[in-house]
Amino acid sequence: MKVIIRNNSKEGSIWAAHHIAEKIKAKAAVTDKPFVLGLCTGSTPIETYAELARMVQAGELSFRNVISFNMDEYVGLPEEHPESYHSFMRTNLFSKIDEPEENIHILNGNAEDLDAECAAYEKAIEEAGGFDLFLGGIGEDGHIAFNEPFSPLTSRTRVVTLTEDTRIVNSRFFGGDMNLVPKQALSVGVATVTDSKEVVILAFGPKKARAIHDAVEGPYSHMCTVSALQNHQNGIIVADEASVGELKVNSYKYFKAVEAVEKI
Ligand code: PGA
């Protein structure tokens, strides 16, 4: 695992957007096969999406040969609801880039058969060739996608029950009322994410400091599902100074030194 540390979320987001753009271009230079990209929602990726959209609009990048799969969606929230992840993605990314509509995949939290929806999602990811890069965030409780503590690190796309903590954290999007936050969601599993050739996790702000400590310095454990990245060959956490506040000084220095030498 590597940790890229930037001064603030803006610089971290620019780094992440440019890294993703480079990877899309690098694949396009050697093959016609689409780039398969995992995407997340939440406050954290907004600046990264803004920079990706800027690049597309400036003609520096194209999503025409990108196939994307979002990591999760609430169960029972209408797609048109302003806080559905369908709405979030349309507003923050898809309406601003040139990704063909048929290449966009988001789990249907209103499917009649939720288990069948999840199984079909895993199959579609496999048929697309598997993820080249998965962009994720991290929950305050260390979750990756909606894989709450106690999710198996071998888990696959499925129906999950959100913790009360997550519903309280997300209630800020629902007028502060946690009763309006759905209790369940569909989520890719931890293994769905770690099967990706590369995983890039964004973490900004002091509220993520405990989770970053657990993910980087804690045990490989279902208690902090992002810790699964410890066993990944290409796992990168993009953090700001505030979110690495709970790391040991020596860990911090080591990650800075790695970046200086390897020019990531
Ligand atoms: P946030 O959510 O970006 O809104 O902090 C991240 C997450 O829960 O994974």
Residues whose N, C-alpha, C, O or C-beta is under 5 A from the ligand:
A	BS01	PGA	T41 G42 S43 T44 G137 I138 G139 H143 A145
